[in-house]
Amino acid sequence: MPLSNRVCFLVNLRDGLGCQQCGRQPSAQANYHQGFEYHHVLPRSQGGSDEPENIVLLCHACHQHTHQSGFSATLPDLTPVLNFSCYPCKAVLDSQTVEMNCGWYRCPVCHAQTHLFTHFQGSAQQH
C-alpha cells in the first residue's frame, strides 16, 4: 500500500527533500522525487507503521545499501515538522492542516501554490 500524500509531504518537509544518509538532494524541481525513496526504519513486516516517525527519505543507492547492510549512519530526528513558513508570504502554516499534495502546498493566507523545492533549492547538490 502506498504512503499517503500527507505522510510523503511531512517526510519531504522534515528531511529537506534530501537523502538522510549521504545528503544528496534533487537538482531541479521537475525531478525532485526521482531517485529518492521512502525507507521504513522498522519494516512493515515487523510491525512498523506508515507514520512519518518511522519513515526516512533516502536516495536509491543508500536505500539499496541500507537493505543490504543496514543503516550505517546515525538516524536524524524523525519527528515531523509541525509548522513551517509559507515561502512567498512567510505566514506560519500548520503542516497537519495545510492543503498539500506530496511536494506542493497551498497557503491559506496568500493562496500561493508552492513546491517544497523552493524552500531547499539553495542547498541542492548533485551526486
Residue pairs with C-beta under 8 A, 6 or more apart in sequence:
1 50
3 11
3 38
3 50
3 55
4 50
5 100
5 101
5 102
6 96
6 100
7 50
7 51
7 52
7 55
8 38
8 102
8 103
9 95
9 100
9 101
9 102
9 103
9 105
9 116
10 52
10 80
10 81
10 95
11 38
11 52
11 55
11 56
11 57
11 80
12 57
12 102
12 103
12 116
13 80
13 81
13 84
13 95
13 116
13 119
14 52
14 78
14 79
14 80
14 81
15 56
15 57
15 76
16 25
16 119
16 120
16 123
17 25
17 26
17 32
17 36
17 57
17 103
17 116
17 117
17 120
18 24
18 25
18 26
18 57
18 120
18 123
19 25
19 36
19 57
19 58
19 59
19 62
20 56
20 57
20 58
20 73
20 75
20 76
21 58
21 59
21 62
21 65
21 66
21 71
21 72
21 73
22 59
22 61
22 62
22 127
23 125
24 35
24 59
24 62
24 125
24 126
24 127
25 120
25 123
25 124
25 125
26 32
26 33
26 34
26 35
26 36
26 117
26 124
27 124
27 125
27 126
28 117
29 115
29 117
29 118
29 121
32 103
32 115
32 116
32 117
33 102
33 103
35 59
35 60
36 57
36 58
36 59
36 60
37 57
37 58
37 59
37 60
37 63
38 55
38 56
38 57
38 58
39 55
39 56
39 57
39 58
39 63
39 66
39 71
40 48
40 50
40 54
40 55
41 48
41 54
41 55
41 56
41 71
41 75
41 78
42 48
42 49
42 54
44 50
48 54
52 78
52 80
53 78
53 79
53 80
54 78
55 78
56 75
56 76
56 78
58 66
59 127
65 72
80 95
81 95
82 94
82 95
82 96
83 92
83 93
83 94
83 95
84 92
84 93
84 95
84 119
85 91
85 92
85 93
86 92
86 93
86 105
86 107
86 109
86 110
86 112
86 114
87 112
87 114
87 118
87 119
88 107
88 110
88 112
88 114
89 107
89 109
89 110
89 112
91 107
91 109
91 110
93 105
93 107
93 108
93 109
98 105
98 106
98 107
98 108
99 105
99 106
99 108
100 106
103 115
103 116
103 117
104 113
104 114
104 115
104 116
105 113
105 114
105 116
106 112
106 113
106 114
107 114
117 124
